[in-house]
Amino acid sequence: MDLQLVDEIRNGVSAAEATLYEKYAPRVFYLALSEMRSRENAEDVRAETFLRVLQAIRAERLRSPEALASFILNTARNVIREHFRQERRTEQIEADEIEKGKYAEEPAFLDEDVKSAIEKVVQRLKPREQVFLRMYYYEEKSKAEIAQELGIKEDRLRLIKSRALKSFREQYDRLTGKR
């Protein structure tokens, strides 16, 4: 049954996607609810899980269609872990901000001239380099997510990162007269 569902989804049959959701959504929701103790978060996990599963199936990244159930539940577990990691990061940032309130009189890490120079340098970078740096450093996306969004293989990210940083350094040095 799962093999047929996978084949139909790969062939663009939307009814197969609905069948997949109906078959596995309750299990994913129960797993997420038992881990997260929040209906809203469990619903978010369920939605994100099926989004990722359908993307993997369509892109033929599902190695063993016969193990579809395991793939779906493992994807849900990964989404749950990511949620908890993000929650810890948010808590840490909030704690840091509270602590920084004590030291409000200290100067900012970057002065306005440096911030302005960085903004100008970023505008001079190639669009792909801008997008990569934003996703990697500001959005803190995983390499797999970045590769998927850029439509490239994950192996190429190291090269793109290297080139983007080199270009950034060169542009910054030129702008600030450090060379």
C-alpha positions as CSV (number, residue, x, y, z in Angstrom):
1,M,0.0,0.0,0.0
2,D,2.8,2.5,1.0
3,L,4.8,1.7,-2.2
4,Q,1.7,2.6,-4.3
5,L,1.2,5.8,-2.3
6,V,4.8,6.8,-2.8
7,D,4.6,6.1,-6.6
8,E,1.3,8.1,-6.9
9,I,2.7,11.1,-4.9
10,R,5.8,11.1,-7.2
11,N,3.5,11.1,-10.2
12,G,1.6,14.1,-8.8
13,V,-1.6,12.4,-7.7
14,S,-3.0,14.8,-5.0
15,A,-5.5,12.2,-3.7
16,A,-2.5,10.0,-2.7
17,E,-1.1,12.9,-0.6
18,A,-4.5,13.2,1.2
19,T,-4.5,9.4,1.8
20,L,-1.0,9.5,3.2
21,Y,-2.0,12.4,5.5
22,E,-5.2,10.6,6.7
23,K,-3.3,7.4,7.3
24,Y,-0.4,8.8,9.3
25,A,-1.5,12.2,10.7
26,P,-3.0,10.8,13.9
27,R,0.2,8.9,14.8
28,V,2.3,11.9,14.1
29,F,0.0,14.1,16.2
30,Y,0.0,11.7,19.1
31,L,3.8,11.4,19.1
32,A,4.1,15.2,19.0
33,L,1.5,15.7,21.7
34,S,3.1,13.2,24.0
35,E,6.5,14.9,23.6
36,M,5.4,18.6,23.6
37,R,2.3,18.7,25.8
38,S,0.8,21.4,23.6
39,R,-1.9,20.9,21.0
40,E,-0.8,23.9,19.1
41,N,2.9,22.8,19.0
42,A,1.7,19.2,18.1
43,E,-0.3,20.6,15.2
44,D,2.7,22.6,14.0
45,V,4.9,19.5,14.2
46,R,2.4,17.5,12.2
47,A,2.2,20.2,9.5
48,E,5.9,20.6,9.2
49,T,6.5,16.8,9.2
50,F,4.1,16.2,6.3
51,L,5.6,19.1,4.4
52,R,9.0,17.6,4.7
53,V,7.9,14.1,3.9
54,L,6.0,15.2,0.8
55,Q,9.1,17.2,-0.3
56,A,11.3,14.2,0.2
57,I,9.0,11.9,-1.7
58,R,8.6,14.3,-4.6
59,A,12.4,14.8,-4.8
60,E,12.9,11.1,-4.6
61,R,15.0,11.3,-1.5
62,L,13.0,8.5,0.2
63,R,15.4,5.6,-0.1
64,S,13.1,2.8,1.1
65,P,9.4,3.4,0.2
66,E,8.6,0.2,2.1
67,A,9.8,2.0,5.3
68,L,7.6,5.0,4.8
69,A,6.0,4.8,8.3
70,S,9.5,4.8,10.0
71,F,10.5,7.7,7.7
72,I,7.5,9.7,8.7
73,L,7.9,9.1,12.4
74,N,11.6,9.8,12.4
75,T,10.9,13.0,10.5
76,A,8.4,14.0,13.2
77,R,11.0,13.3,15.9
78,N,13.5,15.5,14.1
79,V,11.0,18.3,13.8
80,I,10.3,18.0,17.6
81,R,14.0,18.1,18.4
82,E,14.4,21.2,16.2
83,H,11.5,22.8,18.0
84,F,13.1,22.2,21.4
85,R,16.5,23.5,20.2
86,Q,14.9,26.6,18.9
87,E,13.0,27.1,22.1
88,R,16.3,26.8,24.1
89,R,17.9,29.3,21.8
90,T,15.0,31.7,22.3
91,E,15.2,31.3,26.1
92,Q,19.0,31.9,26.0
93,I,18.6,35.1,23.9
94,E,15.9,36.4,26.3
95,A,18.2,35.6,29.3
96,D,21.0,37.4,27.5
97,E,18.9,40.4,26.8
98,I,17.8,40.6,30.4
99,E,21.4,40.5,31.5
100,K,22.4,43.1,29.0
101,G,19.9,45.4,30.5
102,K,22.2,45.7,33.5
103,Y,25.0,47.0,31.3
104,A,23.0,49.3,29.1
105,E,25.6,52.1,29.6
106,E,28.3,50.0,27.9
107,P,28.9,50.9,24.2
108,A,27.4,48.6,21.5
109,F,29.5,45.9,20.0
110,L,29.6,47.6,16.6
111,D,29.6,51.3,16.2
112,E,27.5,53.0,13.5
113,D,30.4,53.4,11.0
114,V,31.1,49.7,11.1
115,K,27.4,48.8,10.8
116,S,27.1,51.2,7.8
117,A,30.2,49.7,6.2
118,I,28.8,46.1,6.6
119,E,25.5,47.1,5.1
120,K,27.3,48.6,2.1
121,V,29.5,45.6,1.7
122,V,26.5,43.2,1.8
123,Q,24.7,45.3,-0.9
124,R,27.8,44.9,-3.2
125,L,27.9,41.1,-2.9
126,K,26.3,38.9,-5.5
127,P,22.6,38.0,-4.7
128,R,23.4,34.4,-4.1
129,E,26.2,35.3,-1.6
130,Q,23.8,37.7,0.1
131,V,21.1,35.0,0.4
132,F,23.6,32.4,1.6
133,L,25.1,34.6,4.3
134,R,21.6,35.7,5.5
135,M,20.4,32.1,5.8
136,Y,23.6,30.8,7.4
137,Y,24.4,33.6,9.9
138,Y,21.1,35.3,10.6
139,E,18.5,32.7,10.1
140,E,20.8,29.9,11.4
141,K,19.4,27.4,8.9
142,S,21.0,24.0,8.5
143,K,23.2,23.2,5.6
144,A,20.6,20.8,4.3
145,E,17.9,23.6,4.4
146,I,20.1,26.1,2.7
147,A,21.1,23.6,-0.1
148,Q,17.5,22.8,-0.7
149,E,16.4,26.5,-0.8
150,L,19.3,27.4,-3.2
151,G,18.6,24.3,-5.3
152,I,22.2,22.9,-5.0
153,K,23.9,20.0,-3.5
154,E,25.0,20.2,0.1
155,D,28.6,19.5,-0.9
156,R,28.8,22.8,-2.8
157,L,27.9,24.9,0.3
158,R,31.4,24.9,1.6
159,L,32.6,26.5,-1.7
160,I,29.8,29.0,-1.7
161,K,30.5,29.9,1.9
162,S,34.2,30.3,1.2
163,R,33.7,32.5,-1.8
164,A,31.1,34.6,0.0
165,L,33.3,35.3,3.0
166,K,36.3,36.0,0.8
167,S,34.3,38.4,-1.3
168,F,32.9,40.0,1.9
169,R,36.4,40.5,3.3
170,E,37.7,42.0,0.1
171,Q,34.8,44.4,-0.3
172,Y,35.1,45.4,3.4
173,D,38.8,46.0,3.2
174,R,38.3,48.1,0.0
175,L,35.6,50.1,1.6
176,T,37.4,50.8,4.9
177,G,40.8,51.3,3.2
178,K,42.5,48.4,5.0
179,R,44.6,47.3,2.0
